[in-house]
Amino acid sequence: MSRFDGLPIREELKSFEPYGAPQLDVPVLLNVNENPYPPSEETVADIAAAVTVAARGMNRYPDREFLDLRADLAAYLGRESGAQLVAEQVWAANGSNEVMLHILQAFGGPGRTALSFAPTYSMYPEYARDTNTAWVTGRRAEDFTLDESKALAAISRHRPSVVLLASPNNPTGTALPIQVVEALAARTAAIGAVLVVDEAYAEFRRTGTPSAVTLLPSYPNLAVARTMSKAFAMAGGRVGYLAASKELVDALRIVRLPYHLSAITQATARAALRHSDELLSRVEQLRVERDETVDWLRSQGLRAVDSDANFVLFGTFADRHAVWQSLLDDGVLIRETGPDGWLRVSIGTSAEMAAFRASLERVLKTDVGRLT
């Protein structure tokens, strides 16, 4: 007997549970890749003042084109990545999840295919499912890099309408060389497909690693997604955005819901962007902590993937769930995700990472921590 009996739910949805990482009240939260450092009181005050102004006009609908916010985001990308963009080349929504859904609504659908390369972000197949888009995955190499020739062959074989690439990749942290991105952008352009490079963790990439936004002038079929949830310490603000050609952005304007970005969200995001230097000031510290975490994990006899994000994938365990549970019993919440045997830890404060190391060191000395 289905819990949906008597309801006309789509047949393919009956067996699914809602997406979501565990939200548990424990001392050390290292499971959803948040920036562990909250905004300063100065930033909070500026956001509060901007929201107060917006609240006085809440009897009116928000600016549905939000060009001021889009211009601010374009200016930020110019400073961060050297891209020369105008407001009309930027789109924003309630988190990069909604941005991605807009892409699949506009370019996916029945009779069309979306392609990605596993392991990668677990929401991608859900965007495809929710838009009745066929979902196909290729495979990454054993070290989680992307083989350019195999990726190009997969595009030619499946002829998708949308290709989704995360760089840095979630859950592995692997960044794509810009030459690989350009090769895939050229191949997707040749078959009339859209290439989406999901750069949710771009601010954490290593120095000298270019952003895919630098390729936008040459590839009108390319979209580069970003978020303010991670490096910007704005996970609670729910603001994601992308940069692309004006024509691609116009396609997203067709499928968005009316007034989808509230006046409060717009005000919050613009205020946060005014304090981008402060909000991003901890990024280098988190990079250092990330690299030190990789080194420490390896010193414990574990495999750990070099990461360009604010998390590390490590393993491999005979029973990863038992390890996850043992850490949770110590008050440390990480993420059970990725290929079998692997776990992912977000980079937290120095004190949080010390608690993680102490807990994992204890677990590794027990039968629970057996490696494969």
Backbone torsions as a table, in degrees:
resi	resn	phi	psi	omega
1	MET	NA	127.9	-178.4
2	SER	-87.9	146.4	176.4
3	ARG	-66.8	-10.7	-179.4
4	PHE	-102.2	9.7	-178.7
5	ASP	-53.2	133.7	-178.8
6	GLY	89.2	-6.1	178.4
7	LEU	-112.3	140.4	-176.7
8	PRO	-83.0	46.9	179.9
9	ILE	-66.0	146.9	176.4
10	ARG	-56.6	136.7	-174.0
11	GLU	-56.0	-40.2	-175.1
12	GLU	-73.8	-6.7	179.7
13	LEU	-97.1	-11.1	-170.7
14	LYS	-60.0	-34.0	-173.8
15	SER	-91.5	-0.3	-174.1
16	PHE	-91.7	152.9	170.2
17	GLU	-109.3	154.7	178.1
18	PRO	-60.3	142.5	178.7
19	TYR	-68.2	147.7	170.7
20	GLY	160.5	139.1	172.1
21	ALA	-77.4	154.0	178.4
22	PRO	-57.9	135.4	173.7
23	GLN	-113.3	97.0	-174.0
24	LEU	-120.6	148.0	-179.6
25	ASP	-89.8	87.4	178.9
26	VAL	-128.9	162.1	-174.7
27	PRO	-65.0	-33.8	-173.1
28	VAL	-123.0	108.2	-176.5
29	LEU	-103.5	106.2	-176.8
30	LEU	-133.0	44.4	-172.7
31	ASN	-121.1	-13.8	-174.7
32	VAL	-126.6	20.8	169.2
33	ASN	61.2	33.5	175.8
34	GLU	-78.8	159.1	167.0
35	ASN	-75.6	121.4	-174.3
36	PRO	-75.9	-7.1	-175.9
37	TYR	-102.2	118.1	-178.6
38	PRO	-72.0	163.3	177.4
39	PRO	-61.5	155.6	177.5
40	SER	-70.6	163.8	178.0
41	GLU	-62.2	-34.0	177.2
42	GLU	-62.4	-45.0	178.8
43	THR	-65.8	-43.5	178.7
44	VAL	-58.7	-41.8	-179.4
45	ALA	-64.9	-40.9	179.1
46	ASP	-65.6	-42.1	177.2
47	ILE	-62.4	-44.5	-179.6
48	ALA	-61.4	-40.9	179.3
49	ALA	-65.4	-41.6	179.2
50	ALA	-65.6	-39.1	178.3
51	VAL	-67.3	-36.6	177.7
52	THR	-60.5	-44.3	178.0
53	VAL	-62.1	-45.8	-179.8
54	ALA	-63.2	-37.0	-177.4
55	ALA	-64.2	-28.4	-179.7
56	ARG	-68.5	-17.9	178.6
57	GLY	-112.0	21.6	-174.0
58	MET	-72.3	-6.8	172.9
59	ASN	-74.5	-10.8	177.4
60	ARG	-109.2	151.6	175.4
61	TYR	-65.0	152.7	177.8
62	PRO	-72.6	167.2	174.6
63	ASP	-64.6	110.4	-172.5
64	ARG	-74.5	-16.5	176.9
65	GLU	-97.8	-16.6	176.2
66	PHE	36.3	50.5	-177.0
67	LEU	-66.7	-28.1	178.0
68	ASP	-65.1	-45.7	177.4
69	LEU	-64.1	-42.4	-179.5
70	ARG	-62.7	-37.0	176.6
71	ALA	-66.5	-39.3	178.1
72	ASP	-64.2	-41.2	179.0
73	LEU	-66.4	-39.3	177.2
74	ALA	-62.6	-41.6	179.5
75	ALA	-65.1	-39.7	178.3
76	TYR	-62.6	-45.9	179.4
77	LEU	-62.2	-33.1	176.2
78	GLY	-63.2	-43.3	178.5
79	ARG	-69.2	-40.3	-172.0
80	GLU	-78.9	-37.0	-172.2
81	SER	-126.6	-3.5	179.4
82	GLY	80.1	13.9	-179.6
83	ALA	-82.0	137.5	176.5
84	GLN	-99.1	100.4	-173.8
85	LEU	-125.8	155.0	171.9
86	VAL	-112.2	166.8	-174.5
87	ALA	-56.6	-38.3	-176.4
88	GLU	-68.4	-9.3	176.8
89	GLN	-94.8	5.2	-177.7
90	VAL	-120.9	142.4	176.5
91	TRP	-129.6	150.5	178.6
92	ALA	-141.3	157.3	-179.6
93	ALA	-159.1	-173.1	-176.7
94	ASN	-79.7	80.0	-175.7
95	GLY	85.8	156.4	178.7
96	SER	-66.1	-17.9	175.0
97	ASN	-59.8	-44.9	180.0
98	GLU	-70.5	-34.5	174.9
99	VAL	-58.6	-47.3	179.7
100	MET	-63.0	-39.3	178.0
101	LEU	-63.6	-39.7	175.5
102	HIS	-57.6	-42.1	-179.4
103	ILE	-61.6	-45.9	-179.8
104	LEU	-70.0	-30.7	175.5
105	GLN	-66.9	-37.2	-176.4
106	ALA	-82.4	-35.8	-170.7
107	PHE	-118.7	-8.9	175.9
108	GLY	-99.8	-151.2	177.4
109	GLY	115.3	178.3	-178.4
110	PRO	-55.8	135.7	-179.8
111	GLY	81.8	1.7	179.8
112	ARG	-118.7	163.5	-173.4
113	THR	-129.9	140.9	169.8
114	ALA	-112.0	141.1	-175.1
115	LEU	-126.5	138.5	170.3
116	SER	-146.1	-173.9	-174.5
117	PHE	-132.9	116.6	-174.4
118	ALA	-85.7	152.6	-0.7
119	PRO	-78.0	142.4	177.3
120	THR	-153.5	-169.9	-172.2
121	TYR	-58.6	127.7	-172.2
122	SER	-72.1	-11.3	177.9
123	MET	-80.5	-20.7	-175.9
124	TYR	-55.2	-49.1	179.1
125	PRO	-64.3	-24.1	177.7
126	GLU	-73.1	-36.6	173.7
127	TYR	-59.7	-42.5	179.4
128	ALA	-64.6	-47.9	179.5
129	ARG	-56.8	-45.1	-175.0
130	ASP	-69.3	-18.0	179.2
131	THR	-110.1	13.5	-179.4
132	ASN	56.7	38.0	176.8
133	THR	-101.0	132.4	176.5
134	ALA	-63.0	143.0	-176.1
135	TRP	-118.1	126.9	-179.8
136	VAL	-130.9	138.6	177.1
137	THR	-124.4	137.2	164.2
138	GLY	-92.7	-173.9	-178.3
139	ARG	-120.0	143.1	169.3
140	ARG	-79.9	164.9	179.2
141	ALA	-70.6	172.8	-178.7
142	GLU	-57.9	-32.7	179.0
143	ASP	-91.6	11.2	175.8
144	PHE	73.1	9.5	170.3
145	THR	-78.6	170.2	-179.1
146	LEU	-109.1	121.0	177.7
147	ASP	-75.9	115.0	-174.3
148	GLU	-59.0	-46.3	-176.4
149	SER	-64.6	-39.6	178.9
150	LYS	-69.1	-37.1	178.3
151	ALA	-65.8	-43.8	177.9
152	LEU	-62.4	-39.6	178.9
153	ALA	-64.6	-39.7	179.1
154	ALA	-64.0	-39.4	178.2
155	ILE	-64.1	-44.3	179.4
156	SER	-65.3	-36.0	-176.8
157	ARG	-74.3	-45.2	-173.5
158	HIS	-91.5	-20.2	-179.8
159	ARG	46.6	59.2	-179.7
160	PRO	-71.2	160.6	171.4
161	SER	-89.1	-22.5	179.1
162	VAL	-137.7	132.9	172.1
163	VAL	-116.9	128.5	-177.9
164	LEU	-111.6	121.1	178.1
165	LEU	-127.0	127.2	174.9
166	ALA	-98.0	129.4	178.9
167	SER	-148.5	109.1	-2.4
168	PRO	-62.3	145.2	-175.5
169	ASN	-78.8	141.0	172.8
170	ASN	-108.2	120.2	24.0
171	PRO	-106.5	11.9	-171.2
172	THR	-92.7	-21.3	-178.0
173	GLY	80.4	5.8	-174.0
174	THR	-79.0	128.4	176.8
175	ALA	-92.7	146.0	178.0
176	LEU	-89.0	133.9	171.6
177	PRO	-59.9	141.6	-177.2
178	ILE	-61.7	-27.9	178.7
179	GLN	-66.0	-35.7	177.7
180	VAL	-68.7	-43.8	177.7
181	VAL	-58.6	-44.1	-178.6
182	GLU	-65.2	-39.1	178.8
183	ALA	-63.3	-40.8	179.4
184	LEU	-73.0	-33.0	176.2
185	ALA	-63.7	-40.7	179.1
186	ALA	-66.5	-42.4	-178.7
187	ARG	-68.0	-41.1	178.6
188	THR	-66.8	-37.3	176.8
189	ALA	-61.7	-38.2	-177.9
190	ALA	-65.8	-29.2	-180.0
191	ILE	-102.5	6.2	178.0
192	GLY	75.8	34.1	179.9
193	ALA	-110.0	163.5	176.2
194	VAL	-100.0	131.9	174.1
195	LEU	-105.3	122.3	178.5
196	VAL	-109.5	120.6	174.4
197	VAL	-105.2	113.4	-176.4
198	ASP	-89.4	105.1	-178.0
199	GLU	-106.1	45.3	-178.3
200	ALA	-56.4	-29.8	-176.5
201	TYR	-110.5	22.0	-171.4
202	ALA	-59.1	-35.7	-176.4
203	GLU	-64.2	-19.0	-179.2
204	PHE	-90.9	-2.9	-177.0
205	ARG	-65.3	158.0	-177.3
206	ARG	-68.5	150.3	178.7
207	THR	-56.5	133.2	179.2
208	GLY	95.2	-5.0	177.4
209	THR	-89.6	111.3	-175.4
210	PRO	-73.2	153.6	174.5
211	SER	-85.0	151.5	177.0
212	ALA	-66.5	-13.5	177.6
213	VAL	-62.5	-22.6	179.3
214	THR	-68.1	-15.4	179.9
215	LEU	-92.9	-6.8	-173.6
216	LEU	-57.9	-39.4	-179.3
217	PRO	-59.6	-26.1	-176.3
218	SER	-94.9	-15.5	-172.0
219	TYR	-134.7	92.6	179.7
220	PRO	-67.6	-9.6	177.0
221	ASN	-92.1	3.2	-176.3
222	LEU	-96.5	135.8	172.9
223	ALA	-127.6	135.6	-179.1
224	VAL	-119.0	114.5	-176.2
225	ALA	-93.5	142.9	176.7
226	ARG	-135.0	174.4	176.0
227	THR	-146.8	156.4	171.6
228	MET	-99.4	4.6	-175.6
229	SER	-76.8	-25.6	-169.6
230	LYS	-99.2	-90.7	-175.8
231	ALA	-60.1	-32.2	-177.1
232	PHE	-75.9	-3.8	-179.3
233	ALA	58.3	39.6	-176.4
234	MET	-124.6	34.4	-178.8
235	ALA	-58.0	-36.5	179.1
236	GLY	-75.1	-12.9	179.9
237	GLY	-81.9	-23.4	178.6
238	ARG	54.5	64.8	176.8
239	VAL	-128.7	115.9	172.1
240	GLY	-121.7	161.2	-177.5
241	TYR	-156.6	168.1	173.3
242	LEU	-142.4	161.1	173.9
243	ALA	-120.2	139.2	-176.7
244	ALA	-165.4	-173.7	173.6
245	SER	-69.1	157.7	177.6
246	LYS	-58.8	-36.6	-177.3
247	GLU	-66.6	-41.1	179.1
248	LEU	-66.5	-42.5	177.9
249	VAL	-61.7	-39.7	178.5
250	ASP	-59.7	-34.3	177.5
251	ALA	-64.0	-35.8	179.6
252	LEU	-72.0	-30.9	177.4
253	ARG	-63.5	-26.4	179.9
254	ILE	-70.2	-38.6	-171.9
255	VAL	-95.0	-11.4	-179.2
256	ARG	-67.1	152.2	174.4
257	LEU	-74.6	153.6	-179.8
258	PRO	-59.8	135.2	175.3
259	TYR	52.5	45.9	-171.2
260	HIS	-71.9	-20.4	-177.5
261	LEU	-110.4	110.3	-171.5
262	SER	-64.7	159.8	176.3
263	ALA	-61.9	-34.7	179.0
264	ILE	-66.3	-44.1	178.7
265	THR	-62.4	-44.5	180.0
266	GLN	-61.5	-43.9	-179.6
267	ALA	-64.9	-41.5	179.8
268	THR	-62.5	-46.2	-177.7
269	ALA	-64.8	-43.7	-179.0
270	ARG	-65.5	-37.8	177.3
271	ALA	-65.5	-42.3	179.1
272	ALA	-62.1	-39.6	179.6
273	LEU	-64.5	-29.9	176.0
274	ARG	-65.2	-20.4	-178.3
275	HIS	-115.0	30.1	-175.0
276	SER	-59.6	-38.8	-179.1
277	ASP	-60.9	-43.6	-180.0
278	GLU	-68.8	-44.6	-177.1
279	LEU	-65.0	-30.7	-179.1
280	LEU	-94.0	4.1	-172.8
281	SER	-67.3	-20.1	-179.0
282	ARG	-90.9	-2.8	-174.5
283	VAL	-59.9	-46.0	-178.8
284	GLU	-63.6	-39.2	177.0
285	GLN	-61.1	-41.6	179.0
286	LEU	-68.3	-35.6	174.9
287	ARG	-60.7	-45.9	-180.0
288	VAL	-62.2	-45.5	179.5
289	GLU	-62.3	-37.3	177.2
290	ARG	-61.3	-50.0	-177.6
291	ASP	-66.3	-36.0	176.2
292	GLU	-66.9	-34.3	177.8
293	THR	-66.0	-42.1	176.4
294	VAL	-58.9	-46.7	-179.3
295	ASP	-62.2	-43.0	-178.8
296	TRP	-65.0	-44.5	179.5
297	LEU	-58.9	-43.0	178.9
298	ARG	-65.8	-33.7	178.1
299	SER	-67.1	-18.8	177.7
300	GLN	-90.4	5.9	180.0
301	GLY	86.4	10.7	-179.4
302	LEU	-94.5	159.3	168.4
303	ARG	-87.2	136.2	177.1
304	ALA	-140.7	133.8	-174.5
305	VAL	-87.2	131.8	172.4
306	ASP	-56.7	130.9	-171.6
307	SER	-123.1	141.5	170.6
308	ASP	-107.5	13.8	-178.6
309	ALA	-114.9	-164.4	177.9
310	ASN	-106.8	38.2	176.9
311	PHE	-153.3	165.8	180.0
312	VAL	-135.0	131.8	173.4
313	LEU	-93.1	130.4	-176.7
314	PHE	-144.9	159.7	-179.8
315	GLY	171.7	-151.9	-3.2
316	THR	-110.1	141.0	-171.7
317	PHE	-106.8	147.2	175.4
318	ALA	-64.9	-35.4	179.2
319	ASP	-139.5	86.1	-174.7
320	ARG	-65.4	-32.4	-179.9
321	HIS	-64.2	-38.2	178.6
322	ALA	-64.3	-37.5	176.7
323	VAL	-65.9	-46.9	178.3
324	TRP	-55.3	-45.8	-178.1
325	GLN	-66.5	-38.5	179.2
326	SER	-64.7	-40.0	175.5
327	LEU	-64.3	-42.2	179.2
328	LEU	-62.0	-38.2	177.5
329	ASP	-60.8	-25.3	175.8
330	ASP	-88.7	2.5	-179.9
331	GLY	86.7	17.6	-179.8
332	VAL	-116.3	115.5	-178.1
333	LEU	-103.9	116.1	173.2
334	ILE	-117.1	-166.7	-173.2
335	ARG	-117.7	130.6	174.2
336	GLU	-92.1	94.3	-174.0
337	THR	-153.7	169.6	-179.2
338	GLY	88.1	-171.6	-179.5
339	PRO	-61.0	161.1	179.2
340	ASP	-52.8	135.5	176.6
341	GLY	93.4	-12.4	-176.0
342	TRP	-101.6	153.1	172.1
343	LEU	-131.8	159.3	-179.7
344	ARG	-126.2	132.8	176.8
345	VAL	-117.7	129.0	172.3
346	SER	-75.4	153.0	179.1
347	ILE	-87.7	120.9	-179.6
348	GLY	-107.8	-158.3	175.8
349	THR	-69.4	167.7	178.6
350	SER	-58.8	-39.8	179.7
351	ALA	-67.0	-40.0	178.7
352	GLU	-65.6	-40.4	179.6
353	MET	-68.9	-32.8	175.9
354	ALA	-64.9	-40.3	177.6
355	ALA	-64.7	-40.2	177.4
356	PHE	-61.7	-46.9	-178.2
357	ARG	-63.1	-42.5	-179.3
358	ALA	-63.2	-42.9	-179.7
359	SER	-66.3	-46.4	-178.1
360	LEU	-66.8	-36.6	178.3
361	GLU	-61.3	-39.7	177.2
362	ARG	-63.8	-44.9	-177.3
363	VAL	-63.8	-38.5	-177.9
364	LEU	-65.0	-17.4	179.0
365	LYS	-89.1	-0.1	-179.0
366	THR	-111.5	171.1	176.8
367	ASP	-63.3	-27.8	-179.6
368	VAL	-59.3	-35.1	-174.0
369	GLY	-86.7	20.6	-179.7
370	ARG	-60.7	137.2	-178.9
371	LEU	-99.5	161.3	175.2
372	THR	-105.8	NA	NA
